[in-house]
Amino acid sequence: MNREDLIAGLGEIVGQENVLSSEMDLELYSYDASLDRARPDVVVLPGSTEEVSKIMALAYRERIPILGRGSGTNLTGGTIPVRGGIVVHFSRMNRILEVDIPNRTVTVEPGIITLDLQNEMLKRGFVYAPDPASQKVSTIGGNFGENAGGPHCLKYGTTTNHVIGAEIVLYDGTVIETGGKSQDNPGYDVLGLFVGSEGTLGLATKMILKLIRAPEAVKTMLAIFETIEDGANTVSEIIAEGIIPATLEMMDNIVMRAVEETIKVGYPLDAACVLIIELDGMPDGMDKKADLVMEICRRNNVREVKMARDAAERDLLWAGRKGAFGSIGQLMPSYLCCDGTVPRTKLPEVLAKVMEAGKKYDLPIGNVFHAGDGNLHPLIMFDERDPDQLERVKKLGSEILKICADAGGTISGEHGVGLEKLSETRFIFSEQDLEFERKIKKAIDPAGILNPGKMIPSPLQ
């Protein structure tokens, strides 16, 4: 099928006004938040599951690569159409289909913005817990594909812990439903296979999400440390004490300075790092738990630990954390966000090795990360217009992931593999492991048209 016939065929399914094919449109869909670029042949905006099914059937008949996309905020190249083909953009499918308070669920389409959903549920006294830093613009469909996390995943888990059912369009247009509102479902855990599969197995067109009661009490603290080691040791001791905070987030001096240039949170510019510690739950016992956390901070040489006095102060602290990535633009025009996870007790050792690696490649690194679950986000700052810097940053990013793997960790906490980490999968998987994943991919997508070239590297020759 030539490109003109493809555009016409898609127009018959969704209406020609919902097919994008101009040079400008294709350029706009050629990138996400990673370093990679590739243009699709056409972009299509379906309005229903039926239309997605027909689009998929067309792609299968003609063996055209097809890729689902939300806002394109992912950081590892997952929405880069490396083999051209069709990009299915879900912005029109952005509705809340059902709110079922008795069963504590909400059913949504994939194009709804994460924060929009959370704000709507909060009006009803409930919370959809996963909160990636991109929540203002990222979509639930993208969260589903990447198994997104966020600061609150320490206590509440990642996206996979909050998706209980889904409607999925398979490679040939077949529509299946998996999971549901019941507590247990017989058969294979098909839903678990699709969440985090980075769009390589099917396109989710409807998701049933779990809601939890909004906490009655929240206490947010800012702990200031003279060394990163003291901050990391505090994290380990809080968890060892049996306290599971809602969040334990760390920022180092470089990131704090960048944030203060843009948001003016009031972070101390002479400290090595800060921890944002948030407790939530029932009011009874909350003060006692907060006192214990403060005592643990003091035992680990905290310079100062202070409590947010009201919602405005709490929101300001979180504005700094959520805006940290964007603030790095004050320092350098580009950054690569690595995403590795290590055991909490290894944080001081691994962070030291990460900073040494940065010196080796002569590239500055800022750290802002989910310290509570050992999920590191070293931000390597550079100018991608400089080919030499670009080459060095890729080598450094790979070395950082090797450091994480060697420490007993892994190469992704929440950003996935995409294109960026294909080679690095071999840090944690054997060739037999990868071949098993290839067999799963082939069984569910025998034509190999769904987001090809992602997540699983080609066999070694």
Steps between C-alpha positions, in 0.01 A plus 500: 500500500648834401488796736214679322282188514588454867396857583176455307427166668553645847280797407217261420527359853537816711412787265762681296516784756641249750789391278819707518750472217661839435876545530450708815271241661741217432788700644300571816446128551862408434625545856420454867703597809794276401795572272369302202310620191306324221197606295181298452329468164167618638330589830143395572270614784231239571190579702394150610615144557322399179709746301821380666406144410447593135830692491683201646337261255611722211855515633507121537370434148762729351775412751545865599673583833261656751571687822269635770578843644378739765683822586844369408658574839681169531875521542638190326372533143195279541287717271757547225374339175837355401349308208252766394143379462192614690499695825168460682454811714237453772429867579135470388442197725533690826178436690417370845254225409382398848562586863397209724546617857347188665759286322771768530577508128509746213493395134679726254620527143877513438524865393394655831771711667617342825463813713156580355380158613658541843344842554159373397522204740624721783176700476324178599737430788703234318849468359649331196843451654769471227645849454782524244675837492349544152145468636400847376538382141548123492203274423366192672562297184866598509518421872350158419755432227800602710373382842559854626588566860558828682574620853203321655592160355709433813183445704235438236679322217534571129235505228477121483376496860209729408379363166251220562350462154554605141358485151777434248514494122731226371720492191222399257226723640358244743370665818544320832414584860719387785465539876204682650346623823505164679781431744628194319483387139579148375746427224836653413586847623453651156448846644835490677668409173358803319567762769857615442529332159571840339235457233674198346212254559178697446324834536296560815176686426337480842637453851333425833701668773500452875408793725598547862360732764676835517708504819348690791835629620821594317828623647779616271853562625815644347821355644828676417833310502866593471584174319312276259612200707314633807187551292519150351561342840193681630291343225617149591442554873146634454402190301682269743299655785185364337376837377392512136461867409285600207817648347873523562649726231858625481653796312867593495657845500521536122131433456399721794689790347328450166158486668566818695583681174151424369252427778641665818400224739745596773733202475836561676769570242789403729374148591609176332147367468146513631241231563130563449330264743123467492282298734132442438217301652271528801546794740537269802866426554620732224677743737679214674617360166619843384694546824671166445597594145648827626694311765642265234607804298677644803678170561636527149648849539219699344578871497135596521167328459185707469133427451285666236257715701213488254389380156662801331845416642453135412401587144806724466735221607341269247508764228877497537522122475255469210670784314855377552551349155380813322715719721815330375453705182639794700837323509534324164281473189470120511497217751484121498304359790634161599258274684653219702399338826724366777448360851449794740805405704717538189393861431810675645740261324320517165457879507873539564579278200252690284668831580845351430373380163379853427852633565647229276290620206527868600122544523309658791235288675211609721306253712130503577341167573262271687737418783247289688502225241857554379387635162778731375456773240846642426452794263800523267519856370641578157443676168367255240613734220856394585561153345786427739285573806217293357730201455642537852157532661382175341807317629457650846132407510585139421774494763262632765253219425784247525588643843137449609487144365832407661367626835216248486255741340345532158499729195158659542276598785221659295620637165519168318749374241372654176785563259746648745574188708485219243867410544482546875234229538791257486626641830208325672368236256673197350458419133259223605292753693484730199412217263206410724379860476537489121280189494233680703514793259473271198209306650294813571617708202595243234522764226742709708317825424439633852761758599781303337862547601423575865555335836662173383836505317561292188677166554878504511654387173 
